[in-house]
Amino acid sequence: MADGNRFFPAPRLILAALVAGALAGAVAVYVSESRSGNNAPAQVAVGGSKDDVACAAKSDRAKKIAAAATGEVAALLPADPPQSMKSLAFNGPDGKPMTIADHAGKTVLLNLWATWCAPCRAEMPALDALQKEKGSDSFQVVAVNVDAGDDVKPKKFLKETGVEALGYYRDSTVALFNDLKTRGLALGLPVTMLIDGEGCLIAHMNGPAEWSGPDARRLVDTALGS
């Protein structure tokens, strides 16, 4: 069982003053003593597609699961309303384009991170630990790197940090972040979303969290119906 304090610095030290480069027009990085950082914008109203309508009907379930987000992951907010994330696109570990729809049947914790984002770097080992402990045919942590340029810097960081369980997902175009920003889901980095097996957004969080601790594991168990 992973020790949360081992992976995440003391809350008072989470000072995200690294705003290096302009991601999606000067992306904000979060500073929060409570690790919440979640002053999320209002979600944009979902469209009338069949998938969005089906997801919107899961509002009560989203609230129930988000209510289980306590302690270190208390900043997670219920989707209001839940909407389809099936079209979110990025490259998979093999370098080929894929979407959330390719993870059908599996609950996904989708995280966007960058090497220049201090709180992102701090929480990567914890996300790796969560994937190592809870990853299965029914759950996966999908951490998507959004650095501009080539793969050298992010891959070097993951190797130096000892991240082993996470697959290497990538979007160097900023399109994924901009998609989430347009939907009213992203203020900056890191941003994390809990998506169910049908591609519906259940909950979301702006800012870092301790993903290797018991609060995160309890949240995952609740999302999986355990």
LOLUM-635981 format. One record per residue (C-alpha): residue number from 1; residue in three letters; y, x, z. Coordinates in steps of 0.1 Angstrom, whole numbers, plus 5000, padded with zeros to 4 digits. Example, Ala and Ser with C-alpha at 12.3 -4.5 7.8 and 13.67 -1.06 7.14 Angstrom:
! residues 2
<sefi n="1" res="ALA" yy="4955" xx="5123" zz="5078"/>
<sefi n="2" res="SER" yy="4989" xx="5137" zz="5071"/>
END
This chain:
! residues 226
<sefi n="1" res="MET" yy="5000" xx="5000" zz="5000"/>
<sefi n="2" res="ALA" yy="5033" xx="5014" zz="4989"/>
<sefi n="3" res="ASP" yy="5059" xx="5023" zz="5015"/>
<sefi n="4" res="GLY" yy="5092" xx="5008" zz="5004"/>
<sefi n="5" res="ASN" yy="5114" xx="5033" zz="5022"/>
<sefi n="6" res="ARG" yy="5096" xx="5061" zz="5004"/>
<sefi n="7" res="PHE" yy="5109" xx="5049" zz="4971"/>
<sefi n="8" res="PHE" yy="5144" xx="5036" zz="4978"/>
<sefi n="9" res="PRO" yy="5173" xx="5054" zz="4995"/>
<sefi n="10" res="ALA" yy="5191" xx="5039" zz="5025"/>
<sefi n="11" res="PRO" yy="5211" xx="5009" zz="5014"/>
<sefi n="12" res="ARG" yy="5244" xx="5026" zz="5023"/>
<sefi n="13" res="LEU" yy="5236" xx="5054" zz="4999"/>
<sefi n="14" res="ILE" yy="5232" xx="5031" zz="4969"/>
<sefi n="15" res="LEU" yy="5266" xx="5039" zz="4955"/>
<sefi n="16" res="ALA" yy="5264" xx="5031" zz="4918"/>
<sefi n="17" res="ALA" yy="5295" xx="5050" zz="4905"/>
<sefi n="18" res="LEU" yy="5278" xx="5062" zz="4874"/>
<sefi n="19" res="VAL" yy="5293" xx="5044" zz="4845"/>
<sefi n="20" res="ALA" yy="5285" xx="5070" zz="4819"/>
<sefi n="21" res="GLY" yy="5292" xx="5058" zz="4783"/>
<sefi n="22" res="ALA" yy="5298" xx="5024" zz="4771"/>
<sefi n="23" res="LEU" yy="5268" xx="5001" zz="4771"/>
<sefi n="24" res="ALA" yy="5277" xx="4967" zz="4757"/>
<sefi n="25" res="GLY" yy="5313" xx="4974" zz="4762"/>
<sefi n="26" res="ALA" yy="5316" xx="4992" zz="4795"/>
<sefi n="27" res="VAL" yy="5285" xx="4979" zz="4813"/>
<sefi n="28" res="ALA" yy="5291" xx="4976" zz="4851"/>
<sefi n="29" res="VAL" yy="5267" xx="4994" zz="4875"/>
<sefi n="30" res="TYR" yy="5261" xx="4978" zz="4908"/>
<sefi n="31" res="VAL" yy="5272" xx="4989" zz="4943"/>
<sefi n="32" res="SER" yy="5257" xx="4970" zz="4972"/>
<sefi n="33" res="GLU" yy="5248" xx="4978" zz="5007"/>
<sefi n="34" res="SER" yy="5225" xx="4948" zz="5009"/>
<sefi n="35" res="ARG" yy="5209" xx="4959" zz="4975"/>
<sefi n="36" res="SER" yy="5217" xx="4924" zz="4962"/>
<sefi n="37" res="GLY" yy="5245" xx="4931" zz="4937"/>
<sefi n="38" res="ASN" yy="5240" xx="4896" zz="4924"/>
<sefi n="39" res="ASN" yy="5273" xx="4879" zz="4914"/>
<sefi n="40" res="ALA" yy="5256" xx="4864" zz="4884"/>
<sefi n="41" res="PRO" yy="5277" xx="4846" zz="4858"/>
<sefi n="42" res="ALA" yy="5268" xx="4810" zz="4851"/>
<sefi n="43" res="GLN" yy="5239" xx="4806" zz="4827"/>
<sefi n="44" res="VAL" yy="5248" xx="4794" zz="4792"/>
<sefi n="45" res="ALA" yy="5233" xx="4760" zz="4786"/>
<sefi n="46" res="VAL" yy="5199" xx="4762" zz="4768"/>
<sefi n="47" res="GLY" yy="5195" xx="4749" zz="4733"/>
<sefi n="48" res="GLY" yy="5175" xx="4720" zz="4722"/>
<sefi n="49" res="SER" yy="5144" xx="4738" zz="4709"/>
<sefi n="50" res="LYS" yy="5110" xx="4727" zz="4719"/>
<sefi n="51" res="ASP" yy="5104" xx="4758" zz="4740"/>
<sefi n="52" res="ASP" yy="5137" xx="4754" zz="4758"/>
<sefi n="53" res="VAL" yy="5130" xx="4718" zz="4766"/>
<sefi n="54" res="ALA" yy="5096" xx="4727" zz="4780"/>
<sefi n="55" res="CYS" yy="5110" xx="4755" zz="4801"/>
<sefi n="56" res="ALA" yy="5139" xx="4733" zz="4815"/>
<sefi n="57" res="ALA" yy="5113" xx="4710" zz="4829"/>
<sefi n="58" res="LYS" yy="5102" xx="4738" zz="4852"/>
<sefi n="59" res="SER" yy="5133" xx="4737" zz="4873"/>
<sefi n="60" res="ASP" yy="5116" xx="4727" zz="4905"/>
<sefi n="61" res="ARG" yy="5090" xx="4754" zz="4901"/>
<sefi n="62" res="ALA" yy="5117" xx="4780" zz="4895"/>
<sefi n="63" res="LYS" yy="5135" xx="4769" zz="4928"/>
<sefi n="64" res="LYS" yy="5102" xx="4771" zz="4947"/>
<sefi n="65" res="ILE" yy="5094" xx="4806" zz="4935"/>
<sefi n="66" res="ALA" yy="5129" xx="4818" zz="4940"/>
<sefi n="67" res="ALA" yy="5128" xx="4805" zz="4976"/>
<sefi n="68" res="ALA" yy="5100" xx="4830" zz="4982"/>
<sefi n="69" res="ALA" yy="5124" xx="4858" zz="4973"/>
<sefi n="70" res="THR" yy="5135" xx="4870" zz="5007"/>
<sefi n="71" res="GLY" yy="5144" xx="4903" zz="5025"/>
<sefi n="72" res="GLU" yy="5145" xx="4931" zz="5000"/>
<sefi n="73" res="VAL" yy="5144" xx="4908" zz="4970"/>
<sefi n="74" res="ALA" yy="5166" xx="4880" zz="4983"/>
<sefi n="75" res="ALA" yy="5191" xx="4885" zz="4955"/>
<sefi n="76" res="LEU" yy="5167" xx="4869" zz="4930"/>
<sefi n="77" res="LEU" yy="5182" xx="4836" zz="4918"/>
<sefi n="78" res="PRO" yy="5163" xx="4806" zz="4903"/>
<sefi n="79" res="ALA" yy="5169" xx="4800" zz="4866"/>
<sefi n="80" res="ASP" yy="5193" xx="4771" zz="4863"/>
<sefi n="81" res="PRO" yy="5179" xx="4758" zz="4841"/>
<sefi n="82" res="PRO" yy="5148" xx="4778" zz="4831"/>
<sefi n="83" res="GLN" yy="5150" xx="4787" zz="4794"/>
<sefi n="84" res="SER" yy="5127" xx="4803" zz="4769"/>
<sefi n="85" res="MET" yy="5127" xx="4841" zz="4767"/>
<sefi n="86" res="LYS" yy="5101" xx="4844" zz="4740"/>
<sefi n="87" res="SER" yy="5125" xx="4858" zz="4715"/>
<sefi n="88" res="LEU" yy="5137" xx="4888" zz="4736"/>
<sefi n="89" res="ALA" yy="5129" xx="4918" zz="4715"/>
<sefi n="90" res="PHE" yy="5123" xx="4955" zz="4721"/>
<sefi n="91" res="ASN" yy="5098" xx="4982" zz="4711"/>
<sefi n="92" res="GLY" yy="5065" xx="4986" zz="4728"/>
<sefi n="93" res="PRO" yy="5047" xx="5017" zz="4741"/>
<sefi n="94" res="ASP" yy="5035" xx="5023" zz="4705"/>
<sefi n="95" res="GLY" yy="5070" xx="5023" zz="4692"/>
<sefi n="96" res="LYS" yy="5065" xx="4991" zz="4673"/>
<sefi n="97" res="PRO" yy="5088" xx="4960" zz="4676"/>
<sefi n="98" res="MET" yy="5075" xx="4933" zz="4700"/>
<sefi n="99" res="THR" yy="5089" xx="4903" zz="4719"/>
<sefi n="100" res="ILE" yy="5082" xx="4886" zz="4752"/>
<sefi n="101" res="ALA" yy="5060" xx="4862" zz="4733"/>
<sefi n="102" res="ASP" yy="5035" xx="4890" zz="4728"/>
<sefi n="103" res="HIS" yy="5029" xx="4888" zz="4766"/>
<sefi n="104" res="ALA" yy="5018" xx="4852" zz="4765"/>
<sefi n="105" res="GLY" yy="4996" xx="4842" zz="4794"/>
<sefi n="106" res="LYS" yy="5010" xx="4869" zz="4816"/>
<sefi n="107" res="THR" yy="5038" xx="4867" zz="4842"/>
<sefi n="108" res="VAL" yy="5063" xx="4894" zz="4834"/>
<sefi n="109" res="LEU" yy="5089" xx="4912" zz="4856"/>
<sefi n="110" res="LEU" yy="5113" xx="4923" zz="4829"/>
<sefi n="111" res="ASN" yy="5137" xx="4951" zz="4840"/>
<sefi n="112" res="LEU" yy="5164" xx="4968" zz="4819"/>
<sefi n="113" res="TRP" yy="5173" xx="5004" zz="4829"/>
<sefi n="114" res="ALA" yy="5190" xx="5035" zz="4817"/>
<sefi n="115" res="THR" yy="5190" xx="5072" zz="4828"/>
<sefi n="116" res="TRP" yy="5227" xx="5072" zz="4834"/>
<sefi n="117" res="CYS" yy="5225" xx="5042" zz="4858"/>
<sefi n="118" res="ALA" yy="5221" xx="5056" zz="4894"/>
<sefi n="119" res="PRO" yy="5205" xx="5024" zz="4909"/>
<sefi n="120" res="CYS" yy="5182" xx="5021" zz="4879"/>
<sefi n="121" res="ARG" yy="5169" xx="5056" zz="4885"/>
<sefi n="122" res="ALA" yy="5165" xx="5049" zz="4922"/>
<sefi n="123" res="GLU" yy="5143" xx="5018" zz="4917"/>
<sefi n="124" res="MET" yy="5120" xx="5031" zz="4889"/>
<sefi n="125" res="PRO" yy="5094" xx="5047" zz="4913"/>
<sefi n="126" res="ALA" yy="5093" xx="5014" zz="4932"/>
<sefi n="127" res="LEU" yy="5088" xx="4994" zz="4900"/>
<sefi n="128" res="ASP" yy="5060" xx="5019" zz="4891"/>
<sefi n="129" res="ALA" yy="5044" xx="5013" zz="4925"/>
<sefi n="130" res="LEU" yy="5046" xx="4975" zz="4920"/>
<sefi n="131" res="GLN" yy="5029" xx="4978" zz="4886"/>
<sefi n="132" res="LYS" yy="5003" xx="5002" zz="4900"/>
<sefi n="133" res="GLU" yy="4994" xx="4977" zz="4929"/>
<sefi n="134" res="LYS" yy="4999" xx="4943" zz="4913"/>
<sefi n="135" res="GLY" yy="4995" xx="4949" zz="4876"/>
<sefi n="136" res="SER" yy="4967" xx="4929" zz="4861"/>
<sefi n="137" res="ASP" yy="4957" xx="4906" zz="4832"/>
<sefi n="138" res="SER" yy="4980" xx="4880" zz="4848"/>
<sefi n="139" res="PHE" yy="5010" xx="4902" zz="4858"/>
<sefi n="140" res="GLN" yy="5030" xx="4931" zz="4844"/>
<sefi n="141" res="VAL" yy="5062" xx="4950" zz="4850"/>
<sefi n="142" res="VAL" yy="5079" xx="4956" zz="4817"/>
<sefi n="143" res="ALA" yy="5107" xx="4981" zz="4822"/>
<sefi n="144" res="VAL" yy="5128" xx="4985" zz="4791"/>
<sefi n="145" res="ASN" yy="5149" xx="5017" zz="4787"/>
<sefi n="146" res="VAL" yy="5182" xx="5010" zz="4769"/>
<sefi n="147" res="ASP" yy="5196" xx="5045" zz="4766"/>
<sefi n="148" res="ALA" yy="5213" xx="5052" zz="4732"/>
<sefi n="149" res="GLY" yy="5199" xx="5080" zz="4711"/>
<sefi n="150" res="ASP" yy="5163" xx="5093" zz="4710"/>
<sefi n="151" res="ASP" yy="5135" xx="5092" zz="4735"/>
<sefi n="152" res="VAL" yy="5139" xx="5127" zz="4749"/>
<sefi n="153" res="LYS" yy="5160" xx="5120" zz="4780"/>
<sefi n="154" res="PRO" yy="5143" xx="5088" zz="4793"/>
<sefi n="155" res="LYS" yy="5108" xx="5103" zz="4788"/>
<sefi n="156" res="LYS" yy="5118" xx="5135" zz="4806"/>
<sefi n="157" res="PHE" yy="5132" xx="5114" zz="4835"/>
<sefi n="158" res="LEU" yy="5100" xx="5094" zz="4838"/>
<sefi n="159" res="LYS" yy="5078" xx="5125" zz="4837"/>
<sefi n="160" res="GLU" yy="5100" xx="5143" zz="4863"/>
<sefi n="161" res="THR" yy="5100" xx="5112" zz="4886"/>
<sefi n="162" res="GLY" yy="5062" xx="5108" zz="4884"/>
<sefi n="163" res="VAL" yy="5063" xx="5074" zz="4869"/>
<sefi n="164" res="GLU" yy="5027" xx="5068" zz="4856"/>
<sefi n="165" res="ALA" yy="5018" xx="5031" zz="4857"/>
<sefi n="166" res="LEU" yy="5047" xx="5017" zz="4837"/>
<sefi n="167" res="GLY" yy="5045" xx="5014" zz="4800"/>
<sefi n="168" res="TYR" yy="5073" xx="5030" zz="4779"/>
<sefi n="169" res="TYR" yy="5093" xx="5001" zz="4765"/>
<sefi n="170" res="ARG" yy="5125" xx="5008" zz="4746"/>
<sefi n="171" res="ASP" yy="5156" xx="4993" zz="4730"/>
<sefi n="172" res="SER" yy="5182" xx="5018" zz="4719"/>
<sefi n="173" res="THR" yy="5203" xx="4993" zz="4700"/>
<sefi n="174" res="VAL" yy="5219" xx="4974" zz="4729"/>
<sefi n="175" res="ALA" yy="5207" xx="4942" zz="4713"/>
<sefi n="176" res="LEU" yy="5185" xx="4932" zz="4742"/>
<sefi n="177" res="PHE" yy="5212" xx="4936" zz="4768"/>
<sefi n="178" res="ASN" yy="5237" xx="4918" zz="4746"/>
<sefi n="179" res="ASP" yy="5212" xx="4889" zz="4742"/>
<sefi n="180" res="LEU" yy="5210" xx="4886" zz="4780"/>
<sefi n="181" res="LYS" yy="5247" xx="4889" zz="4784"/>
<sefi n="182" res="THR" yy="5253" xx="4861" zz="4758"/>
<sefi n="183" res="ARG" yy="5229" xx="4839" zz="4778"/>
<sefi n="184" res="GLY" yy="5249" xx="4846" zz="4809"/>
<sefi n="185" res="LEU" yy="5221" xx="4865" zz="4826"/>
<sefi n="186" res="ALA" yy="5234" xx="4901" zz="4826"/>
<sefi n="187" res="LEU" yy="5265" xx="4916" zz="4842"/>
<sefi n="188" res="GLY" yy="5253" xx="4952" zz="4839"/>
<sefi n="189" res="LEU" yy="5224" xx="4974" zz="4849"/>
<sefi n="190" res="PRO" yy="5199" xx="4971" zz="4863"/>
<sefi n="191" res="VAL" yy="5190" xx="4935" zz="4855"/>
<sefi n="192" res="THR" yy="5156" xx="4920" zz="4863"/>
<sefi n="193" res="MET" yy="5140" xx="4887" zz="4852"/>
<sefi n="194" res="LEU" yy="5108" xx="4870" zz="4863"/>
<sefi n="195" res="ILE" yy="5092" xx="4853" zz="4833"/>
<sefi n="196" res="ASP" yy="5061" xx="4831" zz="4834"/>
<sefi n="197" res="GLY" yy="5031" xx="4832" zz="4811"/>
<sefi n="198" res="GLU" yy="5047" xx="4806" zz="4787"/>
<sefi n="199" res="GLY" yy="5078" xx="4828" zz="4782"/>
<sefi n="200" res="CYS" yy="5100" xx="4807" zz="4805"/>
<sefi n="201" res="LEU" yy="5127" xx="4824" zz="4827"/>
<sefi n="202" res="ILE" yy="5119" xx="4815" zz="4863"/>
<sefi n="203" res="ALA" yy="5143" xx="4837" zz="4882"/>
<sefi n="204" res="HIS" yy="5167" xx="4866" zz="4876"/>
<sefi n="205" res="MET" yy="5186" xx="4893" zz="4895"/>
<sefi n="206" res="ASN" yy="5216" xx="4916" zz="4887"/>
<sefi n="207" res="GLY" yy="5215" xx="4948" zz="4906"/>
<sefi n="208" res="PRO" yy="5187" xx="4969" zz="4923"/>
<sefi n="209" res="ALA" yy="5160" xx="4959" zz="4947"/>
<sefi n="210" res="GLU" yy="5131" xx="4974" zz="4966"/>
<sefi n="211" res="TRP" yy="5102" xx="4964" zz="4944"/>
<sefi n="212" res="SER" yy="5075" xx="4983" zz="4961"/>
<sefi n="213" res="GLY" yy="5077" xx="4966" zz="4995"/>
<sefi n="214" res="PRO" yy="5060" xx="4935" zz="5010"/>
<sefi n="215" res="ASP" yy="5088" xx="4911" zz="5000"/>
<sefi n="216" res="ALA" yy="5083" xx="4920" zz="4963"/>
<sefi n="217" res="ARG" yy="5045" xx="4917" zz="4966"/>
<sefi n="218" res="ARG" yy="5048" xx="4883" zz="4983"/>
<sefi n="219" res="LEU" yy="5072" xx="4871" zz="4955"/>
<sefi n="220" res="VAL" yy="5047" xx="4882" zz="4928"/>
<sefi n="221" res="ASP" yy="5018" xx="4864" zz="4947"/>
<sefi n="222" res="THR" yy="5039" xx="4832" zz="4948"/>
<sefi n="223" res="ALA" yy="5047" xx="4834" zz="4911"/>
<sefi n="224" res="LEU" yy="5010" xx="4838" zz="4904"/>
<sefi n="225" res="GLY" yy="5002" xx="4809" zz="4926"/>
<sefi n="226" res="SER" yy="4982" xx="4831" zz="4950"/>
END
